[in-house]
Amino acid sequence: MASTTLISVEEYLRTNYEPDCDYVDGQTEERNLGEYDHAALQGELIFWFRQHRREWNIKALPEQRVEISQTRFRVPDVCLIPLDYPIEQILTQPPLACIEILSPEDRLSRLQEKTRDYQHFGVPNIWIVDPATERGFNCTAAGWLDVSVFQIPNTPIRLVLADIFAEIKRNS
């Protein structure tokens, strides 16, 4: 739920939220998470990309704040950045990919706004994964494309959803 009182960027940045939340034009927006399906998928994604970090020259960061604009900060479930990306406490350059994991409470309108923010910021790969249906969506300017494999063009970086969900089931 969004805060009802406007707060400054400075107040948002100096406040610890548990869990962290998005900041949109003076209001905080809670992120839906905390359930097993969400946590298991997020953990498996981090593990998958970490296994390939040197081969693919990437880091996977869970719940990393991204400064979309002076009045918007988003906290994707997983960000992919190059290994040589400058270390910043809050990312100010577009990640290679932002991955959002759906929760039952997520609303389409809010997800659309979040993906538009990522697109305007210049994030080239925006992926949404639904643990309930085991489906993935590659969010592009043309719309949300239903995919079973995510891939970053011109790189070896790929994510086969069936493999990820099979691993989660093996570990449950």
N, C-alpha and C positions, 0 to 999 in steps of 0.2 A: 504494500500500500504506500502511496506517495505521502510525503509530509504535507501538512496543511499550511505550515508557516514557511515563507521564503527564507532561505539561509544563503549566506555568501559562499563563494567558492573557497575562500580562506577557511571558513568554519567547516565546510565539508572536508577539506584536505587535512585539517588538524583533528578531526573527530574519528575515533575508531568505531566502525560499525561491525556488528557480528550478526550475520555475515555482512561482508562489504556490500554496498549498494551503488546503484547508478546515481548520477547527479544530472538533472535535466532542467536547465533554465531556472535555477533557484530552488528546486525541490528534489528531495531524495526519492528514489524508487527502489523498493525492495526487489531483490532477485529471488525467484522461486528455486529453491534447492533444499537439500537436507534429507531427501528420501533415498532409500537404497538404490533404486534404479538409476537415479541421477548420479549418485556418488560412485557406484560401481562403474558406470560408463565413463565418467570423468577420469577415474583412476586408470582404467584400461587405456584410454586415449593417451594420457600422459606417459604411461609405461611403453606403449607402442612407439610413440615418437621419440622417447628417450633411447630406446634400443637402436634407433636409426640416426641419432643425432650427428655422429661423425660422418657417416656415409652420406647423409642428406644436408649436412652443414646447417642444422637447425637446433633451436631450443624450444621446448614446449613449456609454457608458463601457465599455471592454473590461476584463475581469478586475478589477473593483472590489470590494474587500472590503466585506461587508455584515454588520453585527453583528446577528444574529438574536436572540440572548439573551446573557446574561453568560457563557455557556459554549459558545456556538456562533457561528462566523463562517463565512460561505459566500462563495465567489468565483465568481459567475456568469460565463459567457463574455461576455455583454453585459447591461448594465443600461440601462434608459431612465429618465431622470429629467426633471422639468420644468426649463426654463432658469432659473427663479427659485428652484430648490431651494437651500437653504443649502450652501455648499461645506464639505464634511467630508472629512477624509482617509480615514475609514472611515464608510460610511453607517450612520446610526442610525435613519433613517426609511425606511419601505418605498418602494422605487422604483415607478414606474408599471408596469414589466415587468422580469422576469428571464428571460433567454433562455439555455438550455443547448443546446450542440451535442453530439450523440452521437459517441462514438468506439467503435471495435470492442470495446474492453475494458470498456466501461461495463456495470454490472450493474443489472438492473431494481430489485432491493431497495434499492440505494444511491440510485438516482434517485428512487424513491418517497419515501425518507426526506428527501432534499433538497427535493423539491416540498412535502412536508408542512411542513418548516421554513419555506419561503417563505410557505405559506398561513397558518401560525400567526402569522407576523410581520406579516401583512396585505398581502402583495404581491398586487395585484388581477389581474395578468396573468402567468401562468407558461407559457412556451412552450418546447417541446423540438423541435429540428429534427434529423433524421437525414440526413446527407449521402449515406449509402450508398443509401438508398431514395428520397431526395428527398421525404420525408413530414414532416409537422408534427403536433404534438400540443399542444392547448390543455389545460393541466392545471387542472381545477376540482375542487371538493369532490365533485362527482358522478363524477369519473373523468377519464381522458385521452380527449379527443375528437379524432379524426383530422380534421385540417383542411388545406386547401390555401391558405387566406387567414387571416392573423392580423389582428385588428382590436381596438383598444381602444374599448369602447363609449362613445358620446357624444363622440367625438373624430374627427378626420379621419385619425388614425394607423392605417395599414394596411400589411401586408406580404404580397405575393403571392409565394408560394414559387416558382412556375414562372418568374417574371421573374428572381428572384435566381439560380436554378440556370442559367437560360439565359445570364445575364451571366457567371457563372463559366465556363461552357463556351466562350463567345466569347473569354474572356481566357486560356484554357488552351493 
